[in-house]
Amino acid sequence: MYKKILLAVDGSAHSERSADHAINMAKLVPEAEVELIYVLDYSKSKSEVLHSASLKELESVRRNKLKNIEGKFKIAGVSYQITMKHGEPGPTIVSYANDNGFDMVIVGSRGLNSLQEMVLGSVSHKVAKRVNCPVMIIK
């Protein structure tokens, strides 16, 4: 069964819905571990750094994005840990998942239309295509 679950989060409504599913999956296996991965996109993190007053404030802003998701895990009594990485979200999630032997990856889908997905590529599509374990994409 799925004992080691990686949940990709960014603080969006999509990742909050994904968190609900990760919690439900983890509750099925008492010894399940859920790791939340939050990838700080280089293109966005540069702007955050330039507009923040201090490193402490910047860390606080980033943690606040995950506050609702952390709250869900605490209320459900499901153990979790948070890992923050820098990079391009899709490849970073894939690399982390493959290097750390996860049983399942759960990621939210933003619902890009066909043209947006073709031009931009979606994170969920990149993850599903390249990760070495089952992937659950939440719409």
Steps between C-alpha positions, in 0.01 A plus 500: 500500500600864491711564810718782370295772329636817340252787477592792273363825644511867411232643728238518224144367519615215274765391746254531790270253322802276442578515872152365578569198280847448648348500848239245394767277345723526807213406731465168315847391615578575867877522446470725193724806476410806296766742387391833359732644238481870427714604204602864491502584131816700420308747284263581787743471791727773357209744509405390854855561623513846342169604657549363851643699787698212650577131468280434804205678336556307178498165684182606682325589172594161353384308810170692503422364153495152655314593819160363389654177376696450822180564693323222311772251594499607865122473530503158332783378725709392202875540539677705237818687431575788266787518255573822313704489180606760244464440129254438223203323664447207260857372472575574866202295620589215264863495609411510870236227466729270302801556727310433822300186424143622542214254455267766359499864393190715532483827306225746418401597148437863418269403217690660213321491168653302212683798351646614834615149579655457154688832521588506871484137600337423832687404814262209560556370145879522537486319834268226377712440193840478673460381859572131578197435721122537474377860472160625610396822326224690679275732300 
